[in-house]
Amino acid sequence: MHVGQFRRYVSTDLLIRYLEFQNFDVNHVVNITDYDDKTISGAQQEGKSLADFTRSHVEAFKRDLARLGIRSPQAMPRVS
């Protein structure tokens, strides 16, 4: 992902930090869409299982969040 796509995650992280500073309890959940037309097509094109195909993308997403200093959510449920 490029930096423009991470704008929503940076904004959310800032909002969560502010709310926690104001003593609110925040349950941060990020939905991982790992089962849609794009992921199915990508897995087929690369000759991988859907789980293997999406695993590398999810891990890259998590690394990018960490590089930006964005805290990990409490949960990252997958569509599948």
mmCIF file of the N, C-alpha and C atoms, coordinates in Angstrom:
data_MODEL
# 
_entry.id   MODEL 
# 
loop_
_atom_site.group_PDB 
_atom_site.id 
_atom_site.type_symbol 
_atom_site.label_atom_id 
_atom_site.label_alt_id 
_atom_site.label_comp_id 
_atom_site.label_asym_id 
_atom_site.label_entity_id 
_atom_site.label_seq_id 
_atom_site.pdbx_PDB_ins_code 
_atom_site.Cartn_x 
_atom_site.Cartn_y 
_atom_site.Cartn_z 
_atom_site.occupancy 
_atom_site.B_iso_or_equiv 
_atom_site.pdbx_formal_charge 
_atom_site.auth_seq_id 
_atom_site.auth_comp_id 
_atom_site.auth_asym_id 
_atom_site.auth_atom_id 
_atom_site.pdbx_PDB_model_num 
ATOM 1   N N  . MET A 1 1  ? 0.844   -1.179  0.000   1.00 0.00 ? 1  MET A N  1 
ATOM 2   C CA . MET A 1 1  ? 0.000   0.000   0.000   1.00 0.00 ? 1  MET A CA 1 
ATOM 3   C C  . MET A 1 1  ? 0.888   1.241   0.000   1.00 0.00 ? 1  MET A C  1 
ATOM 4   N N  . HIS A 1 2  ? 0.397   2.295   -0.597  1.00 0.00 ? 2  HIS A N  1 
ATOM 5   C CA . HIS A 1 2  ? 1.145   3.542   -0.556  1.00 0.00 ? 2  HIS A CA 1 
ATOM 6   C C  . HIS A 1 2  ? 0.607   4.412   0.586   1.00 0.00 ? 2  HIS A C  1 
ATOM 7   N N  . VAL A 1 3  ? 1.326   5.454   0.902   1.00 0.00 ? 3  VAL A N  1 
ATOM 8   C CA . VAL A 1 3  ? 1.023   6.275   2.072   1.00 0.00 ? 3  VAL A CA 1 
ATOM 9   C C  . VAL A 1 3  ? -0.394  6.845   2.024   1.00 0.00 ? 3  VAL A C  1 
ATOM 10  N N  . GLY A 1 4  ? -0.876  7.208   0.851   1.00 0.00 ? 4  GLY A N  1 
ATOM 11  C CA . GLY A 1 4  ? -2.229  7.744   0.736   1.00 0.00 ? 4  GLY A CA 1 
ATOM 12  C C  . GLY A 1 4  ? -3.292  6.767   1.197   1.00 0.00 ? 4  GLY A C  1 
ATOM 13  N N  . GLN A 1 5  ? -3.049  5.489   0.989   1.00 0.00 ? 5  GLN A N  1 
ATOM 14  C CA . GLN A 1 5  ? -4.006  4.479   1.412   1.00 0.00 ? 5  GLN A CA 1 
ATOM 15  C C  . GLN A 1 5  ? -3.987  4.273   2.919   1.00 0.00 ? 5  GLN A C  1 
ATOM 16  N N  . PHE A 1 6  ? -2.914  4.682   3.571   1.00 0.00 ? 6  PHE A N  1 
ATOM 17  C CA . PHE A 1 6  ? -2.826  4.521   5.016   1.00 0.00 ? 6  PHE A CA 1 
ATOM 18  C C  . PHE A 1 6  ? -3.404  5.713   5.778   1.00 0.00 ? 6  PHE A C  1 
ATOM 19  N N  . ARG A 1 7  ? -3.887  6.709   5.054   1.00 0.00 ? 7  ARG A N  1 
ATOM 20  C CA . ARG A 1 7  ? -4.441  7.901   5.708   1.00 0.00 ? 7  ARG A CA 1 
ATOM 21  C C  . ARG A 1 7  ? -5.521  7.542   6.720   1.00 0.00 ? 7  ARG A C  1 
ATOM 22  N N  . ARG A 1 8  ? -6.413  6.625   6.359   1.00 0.00 ? 8  ARG A N  1 
ATOM 23  C CA . ARG A 1 8  ? -7.497  6.261   7.276   1.00 0.00 ? 8  ARG A CA 1 
ATOM 24  C C  . ARG A 1 8  ? -6.955  5.591   8.532   1.00 0.00 ? 8  ARG A C  1 
ATOM 25  N N  . TYR A 1 9  ? -5.872  4.825   8.401   1.00 0.00 ? 9  TYR A N  1 
ATOM 26  C CA . TYR A 1 9  ? -5.313  4.147   9.569   1.00 0.00 ? 9  TYR A CA 1 
ATOM 27  C C  . TYR A 1 9  ? -4.570  5.127   10.478  1.00 0.00 ? 9  TYR A C  1 
ATOM 28  N N  . VAL A 1 10 ? -3.890  6.096   9.872   1.00 0.00 ? 10 VAL A N  1 
ATOM 29  C CA . VAL A 1 10 ? -3.224  7.134   10.655  1.00 0.00 ? 10 VAL A CA 1 
ATOM 30  C C  . VAL A 1 10 ? -4.269  7.964   11.390  1.00 0.00 ? 10 VAL A C  1 
ATOM 31  N N  . SER A 1 11 ? -5.339  8.352   10.701  1.00 0.00 ? 11 SER A N  1 
ATOM 32  C CA . SER A 1 11 ? -6.405  9.136   11.331  1.00 0.00 ? 11 SER A CA 1 
ATOM 33  C C  . SER A 1 11 ? -7.076  8.359   12.457  1.00 0.00 ? 11 SER A C  1 
ATOM 34  N N  . THR A 1 12 ? -7.339  7.102   12.226  1.00 0.00 ? 12 THR A N  1 
ATOM 35  C CA . THR A 1 12 ? -7.961  6.263   13.257  1.00 0.00 ? 12 THR A CA 1 
ATOM 36  C C  . THR A 1 12 ? -7.051  6.124   14.461  1.00 0.00 ? 12 THR A C  1 
ATOM 37  N N  . ASP A 1 13 ? -5.758  5.905   14.211  1.00 0.00 ? 13 ASP A N  1 
ATOM 38  C CA . ASP A 1 13 ? -4.802  5.777   15.309  1.00 0.00 ? 13 ASP A CA 1 
ATOM 39  C C  . ASP A 1 13 ? -4.763  7.052   16.147  1.00 0.00 ? 13 ASP A C  1 
ATOM 40  N N  . LEU A 1 14 ? -4.762  8.190   15.488  1.00 0.00 ? 14 LEU A N  1 
ATOM 41  C CA . LEU A 1 14 ? -4.762  9.474   16.199  1.00 0.00 ? 14 LEU A CA 1 
ATOM 42  C C  . LEU A 1 14 ? -6.029  9.631   17.036  1.00 0.00 ? 14 LEU A C  1 
ATOM 43  N N  . LEU A 1 15 ? -7.183  9.289   16.471  1.00 0.00 ? 15 LEU A N  1 
ATOM 44  C CA . LEU A 1 15 ? -8.441  9.379   17.196  1.00 0.00 ? 15 LEU A CA 1 
ATOM 45  C C  . LEU A 1 15 ? -8.440  8.444   18.407  1.00 0.00 ? 15 LEU A C  1 
ATOM 46  N N  . ILE A 1 16 ? -7.967  7.222   18.233  1.00 0.00 ? 16 ILE A N  1 
ATOM 47  C CA . ILE A 1 16 ? -7.928  6.261   19.344  1.00 0.00 ? 16 ILE A CA 1 
ATOM 48  C C  . ILE A 1 16 ? -7.028  6.772   20.460  1.00 0.00 ? 16 ILE A C  1 
ATOM 49  N N  . ARG A 1 17 ? -5.863  7.285   20.091  1.00 0.00 ? 17 ARG A N  1 
ATOM 50  C CA . ARG A 1 17 ? -4.934  7.812   21.105  1.00 0.00 ? 17 ARG A CA 1 
ATOM 51  C C  . ARG A 1 17 ? -5.567  8.973   21.878  1.00 0.00 ? 17 ARG A C  1 
ATOM 52  N N  . TYR A 1 18 ? -6.278  9.833   21.162  1.00 0.00 ? 18 TYR A N  1 
ATOM 53  C CA . TYR A 1 18 ? -6.949  10.954  21.833  1.00 0.00 ? 18 TYR A CA 1 
ATOM 54  C C  . TYR A 1 18 ? -8.039  10.451  22.774  1.00 0.00 ? 18 TYR A C  1 
ATOM 55  N N  . LEU A 1 19 ? -8.859  9.528   22.296  1.00 0.00 ? 19 LEU A N  1 
ATOM 56  C CA . LEU A 1 19 ? -9.931  8.996   23.137  1.00 0.00 ? 19 LEU A CA 1 
ATOM 57  C C  . LEU A 1 19 ? -9.373  8.314   24.385  1.00 0.00 ? 19 LEU A C  1 
ATOM 58  N N  . GLU A 1 20 ? -8.294  7.562   24.221  1.00 0.00 ? 20 GLU A N  1 
ATOM 59  C CA . GLU A 1 20 ? -7.673  6.917   25.374  1.00 0.00 ? 20 GLU A CA 1 
ATOM 60  C C  . GLU A 1 20 ? -7.082  7.952   26.326  1.00 0.00 ? 20 GLU A C  1 
ATOM 61  N N  . PHE A 1 21 ? -6.525  9.019   25.775  1.00 0.00 ? 21 PHE A N  1 
ATOM 62  C CA . PHE A 1 21 ? -6.019  10.114  26.603  1.00 0.00 ? 21 PHE A CA 1 
ATOM 63  C C  . PHE A 1 21 ? -7.154  10.727  27.431  1.00 0.00 ? 21 PHE A C  1 
ATOM 64  N N  . GLN A 1 22 ? -8.364  10.738  26.860  1.00 0.00 ? 22 GLN A N  1 
ATOM 65  C CA . GLN A 1 22 ? -9.534  11.266  27.555  1.00 0.00 ? 22 GLN A CA 1 
ATOM 66  C C  . GLN A 1 22 ? -10.194 10.203  28.443  1.00 0.00 ? 22 GLN A C  1 
ATOM 67  N N  . ASN A 1 23 ? -9.494  9.087   28.653  1.00 0.00 ? 23 ASN A N  1 
ATOM 68  C CA . ASN A 1 23 ? -9.926  7.988   29.530  1.00 0.00 ? 23 ASN A CA 1 
ATOM 69  C C  . ASN A 1 23 ? -11.119 7.186   29.004  1.00 0.00 ? 23 ASN A C  1 
ATOM 70  N N  . PHE A 1 24 ? -11.282 7.138   27.703  1.00 0.00 ? 24 PHE A N  1 
ATOM 71  C CA . PHE A 1 24 ? -12.288 6.261   27.110  1.00 0.00 ? 24 PHE A CA 1 
ATOM 72  C C  . PHE A 1 24 ? -11.651 4.900   26.860  1.00 0.00 ? 24 PHE A C  1 
ATOM 73  N N  . ASP A 1 25 ? -12.428 3.849   27.013  1.00 0.00 ? 25 ASP A N  1 
ATOM 74  C CA . ASP A 1 25 ? -11.984 2.517   26.627  1.00 0.00 ? 25 ASP A CA 1 
ATOM 75  C C  . ASP A 1 25 ? -12.314 2.326   25.152  1.00 0.00 ? 25 ASP A C  1 
ATOM 76  N N  . VAL A 1 26 ? -11.331 1.941   24.391  1.00 0.00 ? 26 VAL A N  1 
ATOM 77  C CA . VAL A 1 26 ? -11.514 1.782   22.952  1.00 0.00 ? 26 VAL A CA 1 
ATOM 78  C C  . VAL A 1 26 ? -11.211 0.342   22.573  1.00 0.00 ? 26 VAL A C  1 
ATOM 79  N N  . ASN A 1 27 ? -12.116 -0.266  21.841  1.00 0.00 ? 27 ASN A N  1 
ATOM 80  C CA . ASN A 1 27 ? -11.905 -1.596  21.297  1.00 0.00 ? 27 ASN A CA 1 
ATOM 81  C C  . ASN A 1 27 ? -11.704 -1.431  19.796  1.00 0.00 ? 27 ASN A C  1 
ATOM 82  N N  . HIS A 1 28 ? -10.458 -1.466  19.361  1.00 0.00 ? 28 HIS A N  1 
ATOM 83  C CA . HIS A 1 28 ? -10.119 -1.205  17.968  1.00 0.00 ? 28 HIS A CA 1 
ATOM 84  C C  . HIS A 1 28 ? -10.086 -2.513  17.182  1.00 0.00 ? 28 HIS A C  1 
ATOM 85  N N  . VAL A 1 29 ? -10.936 -2.601  16.152  1.00 0.00 ? 29 VAL A N  1 
ATOM 86  C CA . VAL A 1 29 ? -11.030 -3.789  15.315  1.00 0.00 ? 29 VAL A CA 1 
ATOM 87  C C  . VAL A 1 29 ? -10.868 -3.369  13.862  1.00 0.00 ? 29 VAL A C  1 
ATOM 88  N N  . VAL A 1 30 ? -10.011 -4.089  13.140  1.00 0.00 ? 30 VAL A N  1 
ATOM 89  C CA . VAL A 1 30 ? -9.813  -3.857  11.709  1.00 0.00 ? 30 VAL A CA 1 
ATOM 90  C C  . VAL A 1 30 ? -10.224 -5.116  10.965  1.00 0.00 ? 30 VAL A C  1 
ATOM 91  N N  . ASN A 1 31 ? -11.160 -4.985  10.052  1.00 0.00 ? 31 ASN A N  1 
ATOM 92  C CA . ASN A 1 31 ? -11.637 -6.100  9.243   1.00 0.00 ? 31 ASN A CA 1 
ATOM 93  C C  . ASN A 1 31 ? -10.642 -6.375  8.119   1.00 0.00 ? 31 ASN A C  1 
ATOM 94  N N  . ILE A 1 32 ? -10.275 -7.629  7.943   1.00 0.00 ? 32 ILE A N  1 
ATOM 95  C CA . ILE A 1 32 ? -9.391  -8.031  6.846   1.00 0.00 ? 32 ILE A CA 1 
ATOM 96  C C  . ILE A 1 32 ? -10.240 -8.733  5.787   1.00 0.00 ? 32 ILE A C  1 
ATOM 97  N N  . THR A 1 33 ? -10.329 -8.112  4.620   1.00 0.00 ? 33 THR A N  1 
ATOM 98  C CA . THR A 1 33 ? -11.092 -8.694  3.526   1.00 0.00 ? 33 THR A CA 1 
ATOM 99  C C  . THR A 1 33 ? -10.171 -9.630  2.758   1.00 0.00 ? 33 THR A C  1 
ATOM 100 N N  . ASP A 1 34 ? -10.233 -10.897 3.107   1.00 0.00 ? 34 ASP A N  1 
ATOM 101 C CA . ASP A 1 34 ? -9.362  -11.884 2.474   1.00 0.00 ? 34 ASP A CA 1 
ATOM 102 C C  . ASP A 1 34 ? -10.121 -12.828 1.547   1.00 0.00 ? 34 ASP A C  1 
ATOM 103 N N  . TYR A 1 35 ? -11.366 -12.510 1.301   1.00 0.00 ? 35 TYR A N  1 
ATOM 104 C CA . TYR A 1 35 ? -12.175 -13.364 0.434   1.00 0.00 ? 35 TYR A CA 1 
ATOM 105 C C  . TYR A 1 35 ? -13.078 -12.478 -0.405  1.00 0.00 ? 35 TYR A C  1 
ATOM 106 N N  . ASP A 1 36 ? -12.592 -12.106 -1.575  1.00 0.00 ? 36 ASP A N  1 
ATOM 107 C CA . ASP A 1 36 ? -13.392 -11.335 -2.522  1.00 0.00 ? 36 ASP A CA 1 
ATOM 108 C C  . ASP A 1 36 ? -12.903 -11.651 -3.933  1.00 0.00 ? 36 ASP A C  1 
ATOM 109 N N  . ASP A 1 37 ? -13.483 -11.022 -4.918  1.00 0.00 ? 37 ASP A N  1 
ATOM 110 C CA . ASP A 1 37 ? -13.122 -11.317 -6.304  1.00 0.00 ? 37 ASP A CA 1 
ATOM 111 C C  . ASP A 1 37 ? -11.635 -11.090 -6.581  1.00 0.00 ? 37 ASP A C  1 
ATOM 112 N N  . LYS A 1 38 ? -11.070 -10.010 -6.018  1.00 0.00 ? 38 LYS A N  1 
ATOM 113 C CA . LYS A 1 38 ? -9.665  -9.689  -6.272  1.00 0.00 ? 38 LYS A CA 1 
ATOM 114 C C  . LYS A 1 38 ? -8.720  -10.718 -5.656  1.00 0.00 ? 38 LYS A C  1 
ATOM 115 N N  . THR A 1 39 ? -9.002  -11.130 -4.422  1.00 0.00 ? 39 THR A N  1 
ATOM 116 C CA . THR A 1 39 ? -8.108  -12.092 -3.782  1.00 0.00 ? 39 THR A CA 1 
ATOM 117 C C  . THR A 1 39 ? -8.225  -13.472 -4.426  1.00 0.00 ? 39 THR A C  1 
ATOM 118 N N  . ILE A 1 40 ? -9.426  -13.849 -4.795  1.00 0.00 ? 40 ILE A N  1 
ATOM 119 C CA . ILE A 1 40 ? -9.617  -15.141 -5.458  1.00 0.00 ? 40 ILE A CA 1 
ATOM 120 C C  . ILE A 1 40 ? -8.892  -15.151 -6.805  1.00 0.00 ? 40 ILE A C  1 
ATOM 121 N N  . SER A 1 41 ? -9.051  -14.087 -7.571  1.00 0.00 ? 41 SER A N  1 
ATOM 122 C CA . SER A 1 41 ? -8.388  -13.978 -8.868  1.00 0.00 ? 41 SER A CA 1 
ATOM 123 C C  . SER A 1 41 ? -6.868  -13.960 -8.710  1.00 0.00 ? 41 SER A C  1 
ATOM 124 N N  . GLY A 1 42 ? -6.367  -13.192 -7.748  1.00 0.00 ? 42 GLY A N  1 
ATOM 125 C CA . GLY A 1 42 ? -4.929  -13.114 -7.516  1.00 0.00 ? 42 GLY A CA 1 
ATOM 126 C C  . GLY A 1 42 ? -4.339  -14.452 -7.120  1.00 0.00 ? 42 GLY A C  1 
ATOM 127 N N  . ALA A 1 43 ? -5.032  -15.187 -6.272  1.00 0.00 ? 43 ALA A N  1 
ATOM 128 C CA . ALA A 1 43 ? -4.561  -16.504 -5.854  1.00 0.00 ? 43 ALA A CA 1 
ATOM 129 C C  . ALA A 1 43 ? -4.527  -17.460 -7.047  1.00 0.00 ? 43 ALA A C  1 
ATOM 130 N N  . GLN A 1 44 ? -5.544  -17.405 -7.875  1.00 0.00 ? 44 GLN A N  1 
ATOM 131 C CA . GLN A 1 44 ? -5.580  -18.272 -9.052  1.00 0.00 ? 44 GLN A CA 1 
ATOM 132 C C  . GLN A 1 44 ? -4.456  -17.936 -10.024 1.00 0.00 ? 44 GLN A C  1 
ATOM 133 N N  . GLN A 1 45 ? -4.217  -16.646 -10.246 1.00 0.00 ? 45 GLN A N  1 
ATOM 134 C CA . GLN A 1 45 ? -3.157  -16.226 -11.170 1.00 0.00 ? 45 GLN A CA 1 
ATOM 135 C C  . GLN A 1 45 ? -1.780  -16.649 -10.686 1.00 0.00 ? 45 GLN A C  1 
ATOM 136 N N  . GLU A 1 46 ? -1.566  -16.628 -9.367  1.00 0.00 ? 46 GLU A N  1 
ATOM 137 C CA . GLU A 1 46 ? -0.270  -17.012 -8.816  1.00 0.00 ? 46 GLU A CA 1 
ATOM 138 C C  . GLU A 1 46 ? -0.184  -18.506 -8.513  1.00 0.00 ? 46 GLU A C  1 
ATOM 139 N N  . GLY A 1 47 ? -1.271  -19.227 -8.704  1.00 0.00 ? 47 GLY A N  1 
ATOM 140 C CA . GLY A 1 47 ? -1.272  -20.652 -8.461  1.00 0.00 ? 47 GLY A CA 1 
ATOM 141 C C  . GLY A 1 47 ? -1.119  -21.008 -6.990  1.00 0.00 ? 47 GLY A C  1 
ATOM 142 N N  . LYS A 1 48 ? -1.654  -20.177 -6.129  1.00 0.00 ? 48 LYS A N  1 
ATOM 143 C CA . LYS A 1 48 ? -1.567  -20.394 -4.680  1.00 0.00 ? 48 LYS A CA 1 
ATOM 144 C C  . LYS A 1 48 ? -2.954  -20.625 -4.107  1.00 0.00 ? 48 LYS A C  1 
ATOM 145 N N  . SER A 1 49 ? -2.969  -21.183 -2.918  1.00 0.00 ? 49 SER A N  1 
ATOM 146 C CA . SER A 1 49 ? -4.245  -21.264 -2.209  1.00 0.00 ? 49 SER A CA 1 
ATOM 147 C C  . SER A 1 49 ? -4.608  -19.854 -1.765  1.00 0.00 ? 49 SER A C  1 
ATOM 148 N N  . LEU A 1 50 ? -5.884  -19.643 -1.522  1.00 0.00 ? 50 LEU A N  1 
ATOM 149 C CA . LEU A 1 50 ? -6.330  -18.331 -1.077  1.00 0.00 ? 50 LEU A CA 1 
ATOM 150 C C  . LEU A 1 50 ? -5.649  -17.944 0.235   1.00 0.00 ? 50 LEU A C  1 
ATOM 151 N N  . ALA A 1 51 ? -5.517  -18.888 1.154   1.00 0.00 ? 51 ALA A N  1 
ATOM 152 C CA . ALA A 1 51 ? -4.877  -18.617 2.447   1.00 0.00 ? 51 ALA A CA 1 
ATOM 153 C C  . ALA A 1 51 ? -3.418  -18.202 2.271   1.00 0.00 ? 51 ALA A C  1 
ATOM 154 N N  . ASP A 1 52 ? -2.670  -18.898 1.414   1.00 0.00 ? 52 ASP A N  1 
ATOM 155 C CA . ASP A 1 52 ? -1.269  -18.546 1.178   1.00 0.00 ? 52 ASP A CA 1 
ATOM 156 C C  . ASP A 1 52 ? -1.147  -17.191 0.502   1.00 0.00 ? 52 ASP A C  1 
ATOM 157 N N  . PHE A 1 53 ? -2.018  -16.932 -0.449  1.00 0.00 ? 53 PHE A N  1 
ATOM 158 C CA . PHE A 1 53 ? -1.979  -15.658 -1.173  1.00 0.00 ? 53 PHE A CA 1 
ATOM 159 C C  . PHE A 1 53 ? -2.252  -14.487 -0.231  1.00 0.00 ? 53 PHE A C  1 
ATOM 160 N N  . THR A 1 54 ? -3.281  -14.603 0.577   1.00 0.00 ? 54 THR A N  1 
ATOM 161 C CA . THR A 1 54 ? -3.648  -13.476 1.446   1.00 0.00 ? 54 THR A CA 1 
ATOM 162 C C  . THR A 1 54 ? -2.704  -13.337 2.638   1.00 0.00 ? 54 THR A C  1 
ATOM 163 N N  . ARG A 1 55 ? -2.115  -14.427 3.096   1.00 0.00 ? 55 ARG A N  1 
ATOM 164 C CA . ARG A 1 55 ? -1.219  -14.379 4.249   1.00 0.00 ? 55 ARG A CA 1 
ATOM 165 C C  . ARG A 1 55 ? -0.078  -13.382 4.023   1.00 0.00 ? 55 ARG A C  1 
ATOM 166 N N  . SER A 1 56 ? 0.547   -13.447 2.855   1.00 0.00 ? 56 SER A N  1 
ATOM 167 C CA . SER A 1 56 ? 1.677   -12.548 2.586   1.00 0.00 ? 56 SER A CA 1 
ATOM 168 C C  . SER A 1 56 ? 1.223   -11.084 2.539   1.00 0.00 ? 56 SER A C  1 
ATOM 169 N N  . HIS A 1 57 ? 0.034   -10.843 2.013   1.00 0.00 ? 57 HIS A N  1 
ATOM 170 C CA . HIS A 1 57 ? -0.471  -9.467  1.945   1.00 0.00 ? 57 HIS A CA 1 
ATOM 171 C C  . HIS A 1 57 ? -0.838  -8.938  3.332   1.00 0.00 ? 57 HIS A C  1 
ATOM 172 N N  . VAL A 1 58 ? -1.420  -9.783  4.148   1.00 0.00 ? 58 VAL A N  1 
ATOM 173 C CA . VAL A 1 58 ? -1.779  -9.368  5.515   1.00 0.00 ? 58 VAL A CA 1 
ATOM 174 C C  . VAL A 1 58 ? -0.512  -9.076  6.323   1.00 0.00 ? 58 VAL A C  1 
ATOM 175 N N  . GLU A 1 59 ? 0.499   -9.909  6.177   1.00 0.00 ? 59 GLU A N  1 
ATOM 176 C CA . GLU A 1 59 ? 1.753   -9.687  6.896   1.00 0.00 ? 59 GLU A CA 1 
ATOM 177 C C  . GLU A 1 59 ? 2.426   -8.399  6.439   1.00 0.00 ? 59 GLU A C  1 
ATOM 178 N N  . ALA A 1 60 ? 2.401   -8.112  5.141   1.00 0.00 ? 60 ALA A N  1 
ATOM 179 C CA . ALA A 1 60 ? 2.966   -6.859  4.623   1.00 0.00 ? 60 ALA A CA 1 
ATOM 180 C C  . ALA A 1 60 ? 2.189   -5.663  5.170   1.00 0.00 ? 60 ALA A C  1 
ATOM 181 N N  . PHE A 1 61 ? 0.882   -5.782  5.250   1.00 0.00 ? 61 PHE A N  1 
ATOM 182 C CA . PHE A 1 61 ? 0.036   -4.726  5.807   1.00 0.00 ? 61 PHE A CA 1 
ATOM 183 C C  . PHE A 1 61 ? 0.420   -4.449  7.264   1.00 0.00 ? 61 PHE A C  1 
ATOM 184 N N  . LYS A 1 62 ? 0.610   -5.515  8.045   1.00 0.00 ? 62 LYS A N  1 
ATOM 185 C CA . LYS A 1 62 ? 0.990   -5.357  9.452   1.00 0.00 ? 62 LYS A CA 1 
ATOM 186 C C  . LYS A 1 62 ? 2.364   -4.707  9.577   1.00 0.00 ? 62 LYS A C  1 
ATOM 187 N N  . ARG A 1 63 ? 3.311   -5.104  8.714   1.00 0.00 ? 63 ARG A N  1 
ATOM 188 C CA . ARG A 1 63 ? 4.648   -4.487  8.750   1.00 0.00 ? 63 ARG A CA 1 
ATOM 189 C C  . ARG A 1 63 ? 4.572   -2.995  8.415   1.00 0.00 ? 63 ARG A C  1 
ATOM 190 N N  . ASP A 1 64 ? 3.749   -2.653  7.433   1.00 0.00 ? 64 ASP A N  1 
ATOM 191 C CA . ASP A 1 64 ? 3.599   -1.245  7.056   1.00 0.00 ? 64 ASP A CA 1 
ATOM 192 C C  . ASP A 1 64 ? 2.996   -0.424  8.194   1.00 0.00 ? 64 ASP A C  1 
ATOM 193 N N  . LEU A 1 65 ? 2.006   -0.976  8.889   1.00 0.00 ? 65 LEU A N  1 
ATOM 194 C CA . LEU A 1 65 ? 1.426   -0.285  10.040  1.00 0.00 ? 65 LEU A CA 1 
ATOM 195 C C  . LEU A 1 65 ? 2.501   -0.026  11.094  1.00 0.00 ? 65 LEU A C  1 
ATOM 196 N N  . ALA A 1 66 ? 3.315   -1.034  11.359  1.00 0.00 ? 66 ALA A N  1 
ATOM 197 C CA . ALA A 1 66 ? 4.369   -0.898  12.360  1.00 0.00 ? 66 ALA A CA 1 
ATOM 198 C C  . ALA A 1 66 ? 5.392   0.160   11.941  1.00 0.00 ? 66 ALA A C  1 
ATOM 199 N N  . ARG A 1 67 ? 5.754   0.187   10.666  1.00 0.00 ? 67 ARG A N  1 
ATOM 200 C CA . ARG A 1 67 ? 6.712   1.187   10.175  1.00 0.00 ? 67 ARG A CA 1 
ATOM 201 C C  . ARG A 1 67 ? 6.189   2.604   10.356  1.00 0.00 ? 67 ARG A C  1 
ATOM 202 N N  . LEU A 1 68 ? 4.885   2.762   10.255  1.00 0.00 ? 68 LEU A N  1 
ATOM 203 C CA . LEU A 1 68 ? 4.279   4.083   10.425  1.00 0.00 ? 68 LEU A CA 1 
ATOM 204 C C  . LEU A 1 68 ? 4.017   4.420   11.888  1.00 0.00 ? 68 LEU A C  1 
ATOM 205 N N  . GLY A 1 69 ? 4.312   3.490   12.780  1.00 0.00 ? 69 GLY A N  1 
ATOM 206 C CA . GLY A 1 69 ? 4.093   3.729   14.204  1.00 0.00 ? 69 GLY A CA 1 
ATOM 207 C C  . GLY A 1 69 ? 2.637   3.623   14.612  1.00 0.00 ? 69 GLY A C  1 
ATOM 208 N N  . ILE A 1 70 ? 1.843   2.956   13.801  1.00 0.00 ? 70 ILE A N  1 
ATOM 209 C CA . ILE A 1 70 ? 0.426   2.778   14.100  1.00 0.00 ? 70 ILE A CA 1 
ATOM 210 C C  . ILE A 1 70 ? 0.281   1.536   14.970  1.00 0.00 ? 70 ILE A C  1 
ATOM 211 N N  . ARG A 1 71 ? -0.386  1.700   16.084  1.00 0.00 ? 71 ARG A N  1 
ATOM 212 C CA . ARG A 1 71 ? -0.571  0.571   16.984  1.00 0.00 ? 71 ARG A CA 1 
ATOM 213 C C  . ARG A 1 71 ? -1.483  -0.477  16.377  1.00 0.00 ? 71 ARG A C  1 
ATOM 214 N N  . SER A 1 72 ? -1.202  -1.717  16.701  1.00 0.00 ? 72 SER A N  1 
ATOM 215 C CA . SER A 1 72 ? -2.026  -2.815  16.201  1.00 0.00 ? 72 SER A CA 1 
ATOM 216 C C  . SER A 1 72 ? -3.388  -2.798  16.862  1.00 0.00 ? 72 SER A C  1 
ATOM 217 N N  . PRO A 1 73 ? -4.417  -3.156  16.114  1.00 0.00 ? 73 PRO A N  1 
ATOM 218 C CA . PRO A 1 73 ? -5.756  -3.254  16.723  1.00 0.00 ? 73 PRO A CA 1 
ATOM 219 C C  . PRO A 1 73 ? -5.837  -4.452  17.660  1.00 0.00 ? 73 PRO A C  1 
ATOM 220 N N  . GLN A 1 74 ? -6.850  -4.459  18.503  1.00 0.00 ? 74 GLN A N  1 
ATOM 221 C CA . GLN A 1 74 ? -7.052  -5.600  19.397  1.00 0.00 ? 74 GLN A CA 1 
ATOM 222 C C  . GLN A 1 74 ? -7.466  -6.844  18.631  1.00 0.00 ? 74 GLN A C  1 
ATOM 223 N N  . ALA A 1 75 ? -8.145  -6.662  17.515  1.00 0.00 ? 75 ALA A N  1 
ATOM 224 C CA . ALA A 1 75 ? -8.592  -7.803  16.720  1.00 0.00 ? 75 ALA A CA 1 
ATOM 225 C C  . ALA A 1 75 ? -8.530  -7.462  15.237  1.00 0.00 ? 75 ALA A C  1 
ATOM 226 N N  . MET A 1 76 ? -8.232  -8.495  14.436  1.00 0.00 ? 76 MET A N  1 
ATOM 227 C CA . MET A 1 76 ? -8.215  -8.359  12.975  1.00 0.00 ? 76 MET A CA 1 
ATOM 228 C C  . MET A 1 76 ? -8.961  -9.559  12.378  1.00 0.00 ? 76 MET A C  1 
ATOM 229 N N  . PRO A 1 77 ? -10.288 -9.586  12.516  1.00 0.00 ? 77 PRO A N  1 
ATOM 230 C CA . PRO A 1 77 ? -11.039 -10.717 11.960  1.00 0.00 ? 77 PRO A CA 1 
ATOM 231 C C  . PRO A 1 77 ? -10.990 -10.703 10.439  1.00 0.00 ? 77 PRO A C  1 
ATOM 232 N N  . ARG A 1 78 ? -11.010 -11.872 9.880   1.00 0.00 ? 78 ARG A N  1 
ATOM 233 C CA . ARG A 1 78 ? -10.994 -12.020 8.425   1.00 0.00 ? 78 ARG A CA 1 
ATOM 234 C C  . ARG A 1 78 ? -12.396 -12.337 7.928   1.00 0.00 ? 78 ARG A C  1 
ATOM 235 N N  . VAL A 1 79 ? -12.695 -11.917 6.737   1.00 0.00 ? 79 VAL A N  1 
ATOM 236 C CA . VAL A 1 79 ? -13.995 -12.184 6.145   1.00 0.00 ? 79 VAL A CA 1 
ATOM 237 C C  . VAL A 1 79 ? -14.217 -13.692 6.037   1.00 0.00 ? 79 VAL A C  1 
ATOM 238 N N  . SER A 1 80 ? -13.166 -14.414 5.685   1.00 0.00 ? 80 SER A N  1 
ATOM 239 C CA . SER A 1 80 ? -13.311 -15.858 5.506   1.00 0.00 ? 80 SER A CA 1 
ATOM 240 C C  . SER A 1 80 ? -13.539 -16.535 6.831   1.00 0.00 ? 80 SER A C  1 
# 
